[in-house]
Each structure stands twice: as structure tokens, then as C-alpha cells.
């Protein structure tokens, strides 16, 4: 019998999703909970798991199609009676909802699942299933430590570290990326030890020799497969702590250069670049998904909030010295210490004295909500657009803990494995122009927050000391406020206090 599977509700307020990648083909046998498609909504990239055991009978949409929630997008052939209408997608909807909030799911406290009802299935959100595939871990063999026996990322990593690596199928390695390219140490079907490298496998290309892994969106990996490009050989657009980030434009440029017999220059394609075919005067792409959401929110903020911006450059010699002293200790713990967590600590201390900048405006209730905690959103550039992971309770956390969280959240935002919940609840936002060499800007406030801080690049600039012009490291600041809530005098006092903490980081010890 056939089973029509409707696109489940993958998150609150989500009305549609774009089919980014089909993970199955017509005729493939699938098991319940096996991911069948990667779908992009205006909030996140999620995997949709199969609700049944069966065979794929029909794919009702093409990659790139936008499917409304509740519309049939895949049909299965299943044995036995078809499930009742109310049961058709219940399990899949629950799993898909996890894709938008995997981290929150691990922290939630669902009731213990009934053994008969689950049928022995392994409970794990899509990001955990993805990690298990990358590490070659059989989820059915992992004991879940999360609520209700749910398998967490920590469980998968522990299982991977405590067990010998197994062979990973070439097709899976191509689809999931270089997380599965470690040499296999298990035995093949004949019982003979598997070789650590394949005789037919070409050596790693120079561009990939120093990479820990290659980051790319599913759509980019699909284009690479269509063009016959090894994504690990594509020069990265940017590198962050050994993580290579590749865009679709870089893949296409690499393919064109290869066809023309010329090497592709590393970093030649900028993030967001569009490659035009020879003779093509215009290129169009759909305005939807995350890009449309960003646009709508920016338009709402700019049209609703009366923005006022101020600009300042602060001398930060001691901040630089503190970071240089602490870097070796951070690296000893496997943490890369940037200036961001230091600025965040200074920001939290200043916000505690000026709560109107750590507030949100509830326009419907006509109330200003002052937050007695500091949740800082970090604007992060990704291939899909600007995303804002939120670091909670900044004022209560140690410096290295902040550094670790910032690095992890930013990475998960870039590889689109971050949950929707991890981008909510912010009380203040920082955007870092310095990461791309900028100095000043006029950042748009993250509605309904009341302020935003832009950071420029820290570098030596001329300053006057005792009547002499000398070179000192300085940090450009761009502060935007909602003038409905914050007066100019309050803004100036806050900015001066923040500058004090940045000039003299030791003052934070008194907070």
C-alpha cells in the first residue's frame, strides 16, 4: 500500500520549506527515522526523517521547489495497513521539530517513551544523526543519556572515541563531507583487516592537505557532485581556525577553471558571489528562505525603530596585552581566545549599569522590558546569510567558557547545524566589522532589542599622548540605539563606561 507523507511542521511559524537535497531516490528502501530530505525553512536547515519502513515510490517535488507545510512531498510503498490519518506524520513531525531546536530538545524533559509505542526506535535529533553518520557510529548501539533515553552529541562522540573506526561507504562520504574520510580500521566482509588507505584513492589535493574538514551547505555539495568536483579540492573562501569554508560560487569557479585547464585561485570567489555564464548579462535567484527572512526583519527594524548612531575609537593597549598573556593558557585547553569574549565581558559590566540598553520594547503591551541577565547575540556571516547565535548569561560566565561557546555557536551557524532556539532570547547584539577589515558602520538594531554594537578591526592607529602623536592599538566602536527608549545622554554615559572597561580590563575584576 502507498503512504503519502506530508511536509511536517518543522517549527513554530514556519509555513513552507525548500527541498534542498533529496537523500533518497525512487526505489530506495528506507527505515523509520531515516532522513529522506534536507529542507531549508526561513529559520534553519533541517532533515526530514521517514515516518515508516518501506520503499520510496515517488518524489513529489524537485530539489529547489518550495513545498507548503501539510502538502505531500514524498510517497512510500509500505507493507500492511496504511496508518491512520492522525498518525501519518506524528513521529516525523516530532523529529523534524527537533531539527529546528536540537539543543533545546536535549535539555527538555519529555516523559519517558513507552517501549511498545516506540517499537525499539532510537531517539535522536537530526543534527545528532548527522554527526553519527560523519563519525561512522551506529546509533542503535549507542545508549542515550538525554531525557527519555534520547541520544545526544556527547553520546555519539563518546561512542566514536571508545570504539574502532569502521569503513564508511564512499557514497556516504561524498554526501556527508570530509567528516567521514578518516582511515578505516575495521575488518571487511571477508574478515581480513581493512587497509588504512585505498590503492585506487588519489592523494589528498594540496588545497585540502591542511584542512581539518571542509564546510559547505548541502546545496553546495549537490552542485559539486553534479559538476564532478571534489569539494575538498576547492580553495576555501575563508579559513577559521583550520575550518575551510566553501561556497557554491567557489565550486563553480573551480569547475570552470578546471575545464579551461587553469588552476583556481584560492579565495578568488567572495562569499555571496554569483558566477555568470559566458555572455549572460543578468542572473536571477529566488528571494526566499533565510535571505527573505533577514530582509523582512531588517525592513521591520529600520522602518519601526528610530535609529541613532554614534562612533568612537578607544585605545586598547592593555586589552591587547591581556589577550596575549591569556592566549597560551586558553590554547592549552584547546580554546582559541579572540577579542570577542573580552569585549562581551566589558559589555555585560556596562549594561548592568545602564539597563535601558539591555532591554526590549514590547510594542503590543506598550511596555519596556528590562532584562536582569545579559544574552548577547553575535552576528555571524554564513553562506546562507547573516545569522545571530545567542550566548546566554554572559555576565555570569568565565572568559574561556565564553570563548568556547562563541566559537562553537559561530561554527554551527556557518554549517547550518544550529537550532532555532539557540538564535532566540537575545537582549543585545554585537556585529563585528573587523572580521572583514572594516572600521565603522551603521548597524541595524535586532528588533525588538534597543541597542546594537558594531566592532571594527583592532590595529595600530595614530593617537595623541602628552602632546605627541604615537601609534597605539585602537578599537573602533559603532553604537546604535532605539531613540524611543534611550536618550542621547544615557547613550553617551554607557559608551564612556564601556570605553573605561575596554581601556582598563582589570576593572572587570571589581565587577
C-alpha positions as CSV (number, residue, x, y, z in Angstrom):
1,X,0.0,0.0,0.0
2,X,1.1,3.6,-0.6
3,X,1.7,6.1,2.2
4,X,1.6,9.8,1.3
5,X,3.9,11.8,3.6
6,X,3.1,15.5,4.1
7,X,5.8,18.0,4.9
8,X,5.6,18.2,8.7
9,X,5.5,21.4,10.8
10,X,9.2,21.9,11.3
11,X,9.0,24.8,13.7
12,X,6.6,27.4,15.1
13,X,5.6,30.0,12.5
14,X,7.1,28.0,9.5
15,X,4.7,27.8,6.6
16,X,6.9,26.3,3.9
17,X,10.2,24.7,3.2
18,X,12.6,24.4,0.2
19,X,13.7,21.0,-0.8
20,X,17.5,21.5,-0.8
21,X,18.7,17.9,-1.2
22,X,16.9,14.6,-1.6
23,X,18.7,12.0,0.4
24,X,16.9,9.1,-1.2
25,X,15.8,8.1,-4.7
26,X,12.8,6.3,-6.1
27,X,13.1,2.6,-5.4
28,X,15.3,3.0,-2.3
29,X,14.4,1.0,0.8
30,X,14.1,3.2,3.9
31,X,13.6,2.7,7.6
32,X,11.6,4.7,10.0
33,X,13.5,7.8,11.2
34,X,15.9,7.6,8.3
35,X,16.4,11.1,6.8
36,X,14.9,11.4,3.4
37,X,15.4,15.1,2.6
38,X,17.2,18.2,3.7
39,X,14.7,21.1,3.8
40,X,15.5,24.8,4.3
41,X,13.0,27.0,6.1
42,X,13.2,30.7,6.9
43,X,14.8,29.7,10.2
44,X,17.0,26.7,9.7
45,X,18.2,23.8,7.6
46,X,16.5,20.6,8.8
47,X,16.5,16.9,7.9
48,X,13.1,15.3,7.5
49,X,13.0,11.6,8.6
50,X,10.8,8.9,7.2
51,X,7.7,8.1,9.3
52,X,7.6,4.5,8.1
53,X,9.6,1.4,6.9
54,X,9.1,1.0,3.2
55,X,10.3,1.8,-0.3
56,X,10.3,5.3,-2.0
57,X,7.6,5.2,-4.6
58,X,7.6,8.8,-5.8
59,X,9.3,12.1,-5.1
60,X,6.6,14.7,-5.4
61,X,8.9,17.7,-5.6
62,X,12.2,18.6,-7.2
63,X,15.3,20.0,-5.4
64,X,14.8,23.7,-5.2
65,X,11.0,23.5,-5.0
66,X,9.2,25.3,-2.2
67,X,6.6,23.0,-0.5
68,X,4.0,24.3,1.9
69,X,3.7,22.6,5.3
70,X,1.0,19.9,5.0
71,X,1.5,19.2,1.3
72,X,2.5,15.7,0.2
73,X,6.2,15.7,-0.9
74,X,7.1,12.0,-0.9
75,X,5.2,8.7,-1.3
76,X,6.2,5.4,0.1
77,X,5.2,1.8,-0.6
78,X,4.6,0.1,2.7
79,X,3.7,-3.4,3.8
80,X,0.5,-4.0,5.7
81,X,-2.2,-1.5,6.5
82,X,-1.7,2.2,6.0
83,X,-1.5,4.2,9.2
84,X,-4.4,6.2,10.4
85,X,-4.5,9.8,9.1
86,X,-3.8,11.3,12.5
87,X,-0.7,9.1,12.9
88,X,0.8,9.5,9.4
89,X,3.4,12.0,10.3
90,X,3.4,12.3,14.1
91,X,6.7,10.7,14.7
92,X,8.4,12.5,11.8
93,X,6.9,15.8,12.8
94,X,8.4,15.4,16.3
95,X,11.8,14.5,14.8
96,X,11.6,17.4,12.3
97,X,10.8,19.8,15.1
98,X,14.0,18.7,16.8
99,X,15.9,19.8,13.7
100,X,14.9,23.4,14.5
101,X,15.6,23.0,18.2
102,X,18.0,20.1,18.7
103,X,19.9,21.7,21.6
104,X,16.7,22.6,23.4
105,X,15.4,19.1,22.9
106,X,18.4,17.7,24.7
107,X,17.7,20.0,27.7
108,X,13.9,19.5,27.7
109,X,12.2,16.9,30.0
110,X,9.8,14.8,27.9
111,X,8.1,11.9,29.5
112,X,9.8,8.5,29.2
113,X,8.8,7.0,25.9
114,X,6.7,3.8,26.1
115,X,8.7,0.9,24.9
116,X,5.8,-0.6,22.9
117,X,5.0,2.7,21.3
118,X,8.5,3.3,20.1
119,X,9.0,-0.1,18.6
120,X,12.6,0.0,19.6
121,X,13.5,3.1,17.6
122,X,16.4,5.2,18.7
123,X,15.5,8.8,19.7
124,X,18.0,11.3,18.4
125,X,17.5,14.7,16.8
126,X,18.7,15.2,13.1
127,X,21.9,17.0,14.0
128,X,22.9,14.1,16.2
129,X,22.1,11.6,13.4
130,X,24.2,13.7,11.0
131,X,27.1,13.6,13.5
132,X,26.8,9.8,13.9
133,X,27.0,9.3,10.1
134,X,30.1,11.6,9.9
135,X,31.8,9.6,12.7
136,X,30.6,6.2,11.4
137,X,28.7,5.4,14.6
138,X,25.7,3.1,14.6
139,X,23.1,5.0,16.6
140,X,21.3,1.7,17.5
141,X,24.3,0.7,19.5
142,X,24.5,4.0,21.5
143,X,22.9,4.3,24.9
144,X,21.3,7.7,25.2
145,X,22.0,9.8,28.2
146,X,19.4,12.5,27.4
147,X,15.9,12.8,28.8
148,X,13.8,9.8,27.9
149,X,16.8,7.9,26.5
150,X,17.4,10.5,23.8
151,X,20.9,10.2,22.2
152,X,23.0,13.4,22.4
153,X,26.0,14.6,20.5
154,X,28.1,13.8,23.6
155,X,26.9,10.2,23.5
156,X,27.9,9.9,19.8
157,X,31.3,11.4,20.3
158,X,32.0,9.1,23.3
159,X,30.9,6.1,21.3
160,X,33.2,7.2,18.4
161,X,36.2,7.7,20.7
162,X,35.7,4.4,22.5
163,X,35.3,2.2,19.5
164,X,37.4,1.4,16.5
165,X,36.6,3.3,13.3
166,X,34.6,1.4,10.7
167,X,34.6,1.5,6.9
168,X,32.5,4.3,5.6
169,X,30.8,3.8,2.2
170,X,32.2,6.1,-0.5
171,X,28.8,7.4,-1.4
172,X,28.1,8.5,2.2
173,X,31.5,10.1,2.5
174,X,30.8,12.1,-0.7
175,X,27.4,13.2,0.6
176,X,28.3,14.0,4.2
177,X,31.7,15.5,3.6
178,X,35.2,15.0,5.0
179,X,33.9,14.2,8.5
180,X,33.8,10.6,7.2
181,X,37.2,10.5,5.5
182,X,39.4,9.1,8.3
183,X,41.2,5.9,7.5
184,X,39.0,2.8,8.3
185,X,40.4,0.5,11.0
186,X,37.8,-2.3,11.0
187,X,37.6,-5.5,9.0
188,X,35.9,-6.1,5.6
189,X,33.3,-8.6,4.9
190,X,35.9,-11.3,4.3
191,X,37.2,-10.9,7.8
192,X,40.5,-9.6,6.6
193,X,41.7,-6.3,8.1
194,X,40.7,-3.4,6.0
195,X,43.5,-1.4,4.5
196,X,44.0,2.1,6.0
197,X,44.0,3.6,2.5
198,X,42.6,2.5,-0.8
199,X,45.0,1.8,-3.6
200,X,42.7,3.5,-6.0
201,X,42.2,6.6,-3.9
202,X,44.1,9.6,-5.1
203,X,46.3,11.5,-2.7
204,X,44.6,14.5,-0.9
205,X,44.8,17.6,-3.1
206,X,47.2,20.3,-1.8
207,X,44.3,22.6,-1.1
208,X,42.9,20.1,1.4
209,X,46.1,18.9,2.9
210,X,45.9,21.2,6.0
211,X,42.2,21.1,6.4
212,X,40.5,19.5,9.4
213,X,37.3,19.4,7.4
214,X,35.5,21.3,4.7
215,X,32.4,23.3,5.5
216,X,29.7,23.7,2.8
217,X,26.0,23.9,2.6
218,X,24.1,20.8,1.3
219,X,23.1,22.8,-1.9
220,X,26.8,23.5,-2.5
221,X,27.7,19.8,-2.0
222,X,25.0,18.9,-4.5
223,X,26.4,21.3,-7.1
224,X,29.9,19.8,-6.5
225,X,28.5,16.3,-7.2
226,X,26.7,17.4,-10.3
227,X,29.9,19.1,-11.7
228,X,32.1,16.2,-10.7
229,X,34.1,18.4,-8.3
230,X,35.9,17.0,-5.2
231,X,34.7,19.7,-2.7
232,X,37.8,19.0,-0.6
233,X,40.0,20.3,-3.5
234,X,38.1,23.6,-3.9
235,X,40.1,26.5,-2.4
236,X,38.3,27.8,0.6
237,X,36.6,31.2,0.6
238,X,37.7,31.7,4.2
239,X,39.5,29.8,6.9
240,X,38.6,30.0,10.6
241,X,40.8,28.0,13.0
242,X,41.6,25.3,10.5
243,X,38.0,25.1,9.2
244,X,37.7,25.6,5.4
245,X,34.5,27.2,4.2
246,X,33.5,26.7,0.6
247,X,30.6,28.4,-1.3
248,X,28.7,27.3,-4.4
249,X,30.3,30.2,-6.3
250,X,33.8,28.8,-5.4
251,X,32.7,25.3,-6.6
252,X,31.5,26.6,-9.9
253,X,34.6,28.7,-10.4
254,X,36.8,25.7,-9.6
255,X,34.9,23.6,-12.2
256,X,35.2,26.3,-14.9
257,X,38.9,26.8,-14.2
258,X,39.5,23.0,-14.4
259,X,37.6,22.8,-17.7
260,X,39.7,25.7,-19.0
261,X,42.9,24.0,-17.8
262,X,43.7,26.8,-15.4
263,X,44.1,26.4,-11.6
264,X,41.5,28.1,-9.4
265,X,43.0,30.8,-7.2
266,X,42.4,30.3,-3.5
267,X,39.9,32.7,-2.1
268,X,39.1,34.2,-5.5
269,X,35.4,33.8,-5.0
270,X,34.0,36.1,-2.3
271,X,31.1,34.9,0.0
272,X,27.8,35.6,-1.8
273,X,29.5,35.9,-5.2
274,X,27.4,35.0,-8.2
275,X,29.0,33.3,-11.2
276,X,27.6,34.3,-14.6
277,X,27.7,32.0,-17.7
278,X,29.7,33.4,-20.7
279,X,27.6,36.1,-22.3
280,X,25.0,36.2,-19.5
281,X,24.0,39.8,-18.6
282,X,21.8,39.0,-15.6
283,X,21.4,36.3,-13.1
284,X,18.3,35.7,-11.0
285,X,17.7,33.6,-7.9
286,X,14.6,33.2,-5.7
287,X,14.3,35.6,-2.9
288,X,13.2,33.2,-0.1
289,X,14.2,31.2,2.8
290,X,16.7,32.7,5.2
291,X,17.6,35.5,2.9
292,X,14.0,36.7,2.7
293,X,13.6,36.4,6.5
294,X,16.7,38.5,7.0
295,X,15.3,41.1,4.6
296,X,11.9,41.3,6.3
297,X,13.4,41.6,9.7
298,X,15.8,44.3,8.7
299,X,13.0,46.2,7.0
300,X,10.8,45.9,10.1
301,X,13.6,47.1,12.3
302,X,14.6,50.1,10.2
303,X,11.0,51.2,9.5
304,X,9.9,50.8,13.1
305,X,12.9,51.9,15.2
306,X,14.2,55.5,15.1
307,X,17.9,54.6,14.9
308,X,20.6,56.9,16.3
309,X,24.3,56.0,15.8
310,X,27.4,57.3,17.5
311,X,31.0,56.5,16.7
312,X,34.1,56.3,18.8
313,X,37.6,54.9,18.8
314,X,39.1,53.6,22.0
315,X,42.7,52.9,22.8
316,X,43.1,49.3,23.9
317,X,46.8,48.6,24.6
318,X,46.0,46.9,27.9
319,X,43.2,44.8,26.3
320,X,45.7,43.6,23.7
321,X,48.2,42.8,26.4
322,X,45.7,40.8,28.5
323,X,44.7,38.7,25.5
324,X,48.3,38.0,24.6
325,X,49.0,36.8,28.2
326,X,45.9,34.6,28.3
327,X,46.2,33.1,24.8
328,X,48.7,30.4,25.7
329,X,46.6,29.2,28.7
330,X,43.5,29.1,26.5
331,X,45.3,27.2,23.8
332,X,46.4,24.7,26.4
333,X,42.7,23.9,26.9
334,X,42.0,23.7,23.2
335,X,40.3,27.2,23.1
336,X,41.1,30.0,20.7
337,X,40.9,33.3,22.6
338,X,39.7,36.2,20.4
339,X,38.9,39.7,21.5
340,X,35.2,39.0,21.3
341,X,34.8,37.4,24.7
342,X,36.8,40.2,26.3
343,X,34.5,42.7,24.7
344,X,31.5,40.7,25.8
345,X,32.6,40.8,29.5
346,X,33.2,44.6,29.3
347,X,29.8,45.0,27.6
348,X,27.9,42.9,30.3
349,X,29.5,45.0,33.0
350,X,28.5,48.3,31.3
351,X,25.0,47.0,30.6
352,X,24.4,46.2,34.2
353,X,24.7,49.9,35.0
354,X,22.6,51.1,32.0
355,X,19.6,48.6,31.8
356,X,17.8,50.6,29.1
357,X,20.4,49.4,26.6
358,X,19.8,45.8,27.7
359,X,16.0,46.0,27.2
360,X,13.4,45.1,24.7
361,X,10.3,47.1,23.7
362,X,7.0,45.2,23.8
363,X,5.1,47.4,21.5
364,X,1.9,45.4,21.7
365,X,1.8,45.7,25.5
366,X,3.3,49.1,25.4
367,X,6.0,48.1,28.0
368,X,9.7,48.4,28.2
369,X,11.1,45.1,29.4
370,X,14.4,45.4,31.4
371,X,16.4,42.2,31.5
372,X,18.3,41.3,34.6
373,X,20.5,39.0,32.6
374,X,22.7,39.6,29.6
375,X,22.2,37.4,26.5
376,X,24.4,38.6,23.7
377,X,23.7,37.8,20.1
378,X,26.8,37.5,17.8
379,X,26.0,38.4,14.2
380,X,27.7,35.7,12.1
381,X,28.2,35.7,8.4
382,X,27.2,32.4,6.7
383,X,26.8,31.2,3.2
384,X,23.1,31.5,3.6
385,X,23.1,35.0,5.1
386,X,23.5,36.7,8.5
387,X,22.7,34.5,11.5
388,X,22.7,35.6,15.1
389,X,23.6,32.9,17.7
390,X,22.9,33.9,21.3
391,X,25.3,33.4,24.2
392,X,23.3,33.4,27.4
393,X,24.1,34.9,30.8
394,X,27.4,36.5,29.6
395,X,27.9,38.3,32.9
396,X,27.8,35.0,34.8
397,X,30.3,33.0,32.7
398,X,34.1,32.8,32.8
399,X,36.1,34.2,30.0
400,X,37.3,30.9,28.5
401,X,33.8,29.5,28.7
402,X,32.6,32.4,26.7
403,X,35.4,31.9,24.2
404,X,34.5,28.3,23.7
405,X,30.7,29.0,23.3
406,X,31.3,31.8,20.8
407,X,33.5,29.6,18.7
408,X,31.1,26.6,18.8
409,X,27.9,28.6,18.1
410,X,29.5,30.5,15.2
411,X,30.8,27.3,13.7
412,X,27.4,25.7,14.0
413,X,25.8,28.7,12.4
414,X,28.1,28.5,9.5
415,X,27.5,24.8,8.9
416,X,23.7,25.3,9.5
417,X,23.5,22.8,12.3
418,X,22.5,25.4,14.9
419,X,19.0,25.2,16.4
420,X,16.3,27.9,16.2
421,X,16.2,28.2,20.0
422,X,20.0,29.0,20.0
423,X,19.2,32.1,18.0
424,X,16.4,33.4,20.2
425,X,16.3,35.3,23.6
426,X,19.0,37.9,22.9
427,X,19.0,41.1,24.8
428,X,21.8,42.9,23.0
429,X,23.6,42.2,19.7
430,X,27.3,42.6,18.6
431,X,28.3,42.8,14.9
432,X,32.0,42.5,14.0
433,X,33.1,44.6,11.0
434,X,36.7,43.9,12.0
435,X,36.4,40.3,10.9
436,X,36.4,41.5,7.3
437,X,38.7,44.5,7.8
438,X,36.1,47.2,8.4
439,X,36.1,50.1,10.9
440,X,32.7,51.8,11.3
441,X,29.2,51.1,10.2
442,X,25.5,51.9,11.0
443,X,24.3,48.6,12.3
444,X,20.5,47.9,12.3
445,X,19.1,47.0,15.7
446,X,17.9,43.4,16.1
447,X,14.2,44.1,16.8
448,X,12.8,44.2,19.5
449,X,16.1,44.9,21.2
450,X,17.0,48.6,21.9
451,X,20.7,48.7,21.0
452,X,23.5,47.2,18.9
453,X,27.3,47.5,19.0
454,X,29.5,47.3,15.9
455,X,33.2,46.5,16.3
456,X,35.9,47.5,13.9
457,X,39.3,45.9,13.4
458,X,41.8,46.4,16.2
459,X,45.0,47.8,14.7
460,X,47.6,50.5,15.3
461,X,46.4,54.0,14.6
462,X,47.7,57.4,15.5
463,X,46.8,58.8,18.9
464,X,47.9,61.8,20.9
465,X,49.8,61.2,24.2
466,X,51.3,64.1,26.1
467,X,51.2,66.2,23.0
468,X,52.9,63.6,20.9
469,X,51.4,61.5,18.1
470,X,52.2,57.9,18.6
471,X,50.9,54.6,17.3
472,X,48.7,52.6,19.6
473,X,46.2,49.7,19.1
474,X,42.7,51.1,18.9
475,X,39.2,49.6,18.6
476,X,36.5,51.5,16.5
477,X,33.0,51.3,18.1
478,X,29.7,52.0,16.3
479,X,26.8,52.1,18.7
480,X,23.2,52.1,17.5
481,X,20.2,52.9,19.9
482,X,16.4,53.0,19.8
483,X,15.7,56.6,20.5
484,X,12.2,55.8,21.7
485,X,13.7,54.1,24.8
486,X,17.2,55.5,25.1
487,X,18.1,59.2,25.4
488,X,21.3,60.6,23.9
489,X,22.7,61.4,27.4
490,X,22.2,57.8,28.6
491,X,23.8,56.5,25.4
492,X,26.9,58.7,25.9
493,X,27.3,57.7,29.5
494,X,27.0,54.0,28.6
495,X,29.6,54.4,25.8
496,X,32.0,56.1,28.2
497,X,31.6,53.4,30.7
498,X,32.2,50.7,28.1
499,X,35.3,52.5,27.0
500,X,36.6,52.5,30.6
501,X,36.3,48.7,30.8
502,X,38.0,48.3,27.4
503,X,40.9,50.6,28.3
504,X,41.4,49.0,31.7
505,X,40.2,45.4,31.6
506,X,41.5,44.9,35.2
507,X,38.4,47.0,36.3
508,X,36.3,44.0,35.4
509,X,37.8,42.2,38.4
510,X,35.8,44.6,40.6
511,X,32.5,43.7,38.9
